[in-house]
């Protein structure tokens, strides 16, 4: 039995395993990203390129929000570098941001319009860039650095801890005979 929990992340699951988990249990991304996660939507040009997830607004084009291009990186990948003089996001974060920038650019290529309409049911006019990586830094300097660098970037940098916190917040609102469900949700998952 697996749930999306601290113990799940502490078990050193890799990016592919997390991708598979979110494909099997999209509710976790739906709650935290406030949309419908669509895995591995391929572009016509360039061929064989795909974001890990495209998160579409629940109401589609009526919502007015763009499609979030979400790139997953493993939870063991580093969020913040250890450079003492110029502390900031790791090279993994920067490469992932470059990936979602490319995916956003591909969405605007007219050669991809037919494929996008087929996948989303409409042609998105805007995109939001997002990267899911690592856990939140535990030290004060790391937290400050992450917040500063987030404010300077045109992409959302999300950690697995934020996904866990969203799950906890959602479950803490459910009251069954005076008991909340926070921390007790367990979903079957046998591939790990």
NORSULLIN-V467414 format. One record per residue. N is the residue number from 1. RES is the residue in three letters. OMEGA is omega in degrees with one decimal (NA if undefined). D_CENTER is the distance of its C-alpha to the mean C-alpha in Angstrom with 2 decimals. Layout:
n	res	omega	d_center
N	RES	OMEGA	D_CENTER
N	RES	OMEGA	D_CENTER
//
This chain:
n	res	omega	d_center
1	UNK	176.6	22.71
2	UNK	169.0	19.11
3	UNK	175.0	16.84
4	UNK	-173.6	13.46
5	UNK	177.3	15.40
6	UNK	-179.5	16.44
7	UNK	175.6	18.83
8	UNK	-179.2	16.31
9	UNK	179.2	14.43
10	UNK	-178.9	17.91
11	UNK	177.4	19.07
12	UNK	174.4	17.58
13	UNK	-178.9	15.45
14	UNK	-177.1	14.34
15	UNK	-179.7	11.39
16	UNK	179.1	13.30
17	UNK	177.5	13.91
18	UNK	177.3	10.40
19	UNK	-179.8	9.69
20	UNK	178.9	12.99
21	UNK	-179.2	12.41
22	UNK	175.5	9.55
23	UNK	179.8	11.93
24	UNK	-176.1	14.77
25	UNK	-175.2	13.39
26	UNK	-179.2	11.16
27	UNK	-177.3	12.40
28	UNK	176.9	9.94
29	UNK	178.3	7.00
30	UNK	-178.8	10.02
31	UNK	-173.7	11.18
32	UNK	-177.3	8.50
33	UNK	177.0	7.38
34	UNK	179.0	11.08
35	UNK	-178.7	11.24
36	UNK	-179.0	11.77
37	UNK	177.8	9.21
38	UNK	-175.1	11.43
39	UNK	169.5	11.01
40	UNK	174.6	12.73
41	UNK	-176.5	14.65
42	UNK	174.2	17.41
43	UNK	172.7	19.31
44	UNK	-178.8	23.07
45	UNK	-9.4	23.40
46	UNK	-177.2	22.57
47	UNK	174.7	22.81
48	UNK	174.0	20.38
49	UNK	-179.4	17.45
50	UNK	171.9	14.18
51	UNK	177.7	10.53
52	UNK	175.1	8.53
53	UNK	165.6	7.50
54	UNK	-178.4	9.23
55	UNK	-177.3	8.78
56	UNK	175.9	12.44
57	UNK	-178.2	14.30
58	UNK	-179.1	16.20
59	UNK	178.7	19.44
60	UNK	-175.2	18.59
61	UNK	179.2	20.63
62	UNK	-177.5	22.56
63	UNK	179.1	19.75
64	UNK	177.6	20.04
65	UNK	179.2	16.39
66	UNK	174.0	14.83
67	UNK	178.9	12.37
68	UNK	175.3	8.88
69	UNK	-173.1	8.38
70	UNK	177.0	4.90
71	UNK	177.9	6.15
72	UNK	168.0	5.81
73	UNK	-177.5	8.74
74	UNK	-179.9	10.85
75	UNK	178.3	11.33
76	UNK	177.2	14.78
77	UNK	-173.4	13.94
78	UNK	176.3	15.34
79	UNK	-174.8	13.72
80	UNK	178.0	17.19
81	UNK	-177.8	20.25
82	UNK	178.7	23.59
83	UNK	-177.4	25.76
84	UNK	-175.6	28.30
85	UNK	-176.4	29.32
86	UNK	-177.3	26.16
87	UNK	-179.8	23.30
88	UNK	179.3	19.90
89	UNK	178.9	16.58
90	UNK	177.9	17.05
91	UNK	177.3	17.71
92	UNK	178.4	14.59
93	UNK	-178.6	12.50
94	UNK	177.6	15.04
95	UNK	178.8	14.98
96	UNK	176.6	11.26
97	UNK	176.1	11.93
98	UNK	178.6	14.98
99	UNK	-177.2	13.24
100	UNK	173.3	11.23
101	UNK	177.3	14.55
102	UNK	-179.9	16.36
103	UNK	177.7	14.36
104	UNK	178.6	15.05
105	UNK	179.4	18.63
106	UNK	178.6	19.04
107	UNK	-177.1	18.30
108	UNK	179.7	21.39
109	UNK	-175.7	23.60
110	UNK	177.9	26.08
111	UNK	178.7	26.30
112	UNK	-174.1	22.83
113	UNK	-178.7	23.71
114	UNK	179.2	25.19
115	UNK	-179.9	22.27
116	UNK	178.7	19.79
117	UNK	179.1	22.22
118	UNK	-176.2	22.55
119	UNK	-175.1	18.85
120	UNK	-175.8	18.00
121	UNK	177.8	21.55
122	UNK	179.0	21.87
123	UNK	179.7	21.43
124	UNK	179.6	18.65
125	UNK	-179.1	20.26
126	UNK	176.6	17.42
127	UNK	176.1	13.89
128	UNK	-176.9	11.35
129	UNK	-179.5	9.69
130	UNK	177.9	6.34
131	UNK	175.5	5.61
132	UNK	-173.6	4.22
133	UNK	165.9	7.86
134	UNK	175.4	11.01
135	UNK	177.7	12.49
136	UNK	176.0	14.13
137	UNK	-179.3	17.48
138	UNK	-179.2	20.41
139	UNK	-176.7	23.08
140	UNK	-178.7	24.01
141	UNK	178.3	24.05
142	UNK	178.1	20.57
143	UNK	179.2	19.22
144	UNK	179.9	21.33
145	UNK	-179.3	20.26
146	UNK	-179.8	16.50
147	UNK	177.8	17.30
148	UNK	-177.8	19.77
149	UNK	175.4	17.66
150	UNK	-176.8	14.80
151	UNK	-177.4	17.69
152	UNK	-171.7	18.92
153	UNK	178.1	15.96
154	UNK	177.3	15.18
155	UNK	176.0	11.42
156	UNK	175.4	9.04
157	UNK	-172.9	8.43
158	UNK	175.7	6.54
159	UNK	177.9	8.04
160	UNK	176.6	8.34
161	UNK	177.5	11.32
162	UNK	177.0	9.79
163	UNK	177.9	8.37
164	UNK	-178.8	11.92
165	UNK	177.1	13.61
166	UNK	178.1	12.44
167	UNK	-179.8	13.76
168	UNK	179.3	16.86
169	UNK	179.4	17.49
170	UNK	-176.2	17.42
171	UNK	-178.4	19.69
172	UNK	179.0	22.00
173	UNK	-178.7	23.09
174	UNK	-177.5	24.43
175	UNK	177.0	28.03
176	UNK	179.4	30.06
177	UNK	176.1	33.60
178	UNK	179.4	32.76
179	UNK	176.7	29.94
180	UNK	-180.0	26.22
181	UNK	-175.6	23.69
182	UNK	177.5	21.40
183	UNK	-176.5	20.77
184	UNK	-179.5	22.67
185	UNK	178.2	20.30
186	UNK	177.8	20.59
187	UNK	178.7	19.45
188	UNK	176.7	21.42
189	UNK	-170.3	19.91
190	UNK	-175.6	22.47
191	UNK	-178.2	21.11
192	UNK	NA	20.57
//
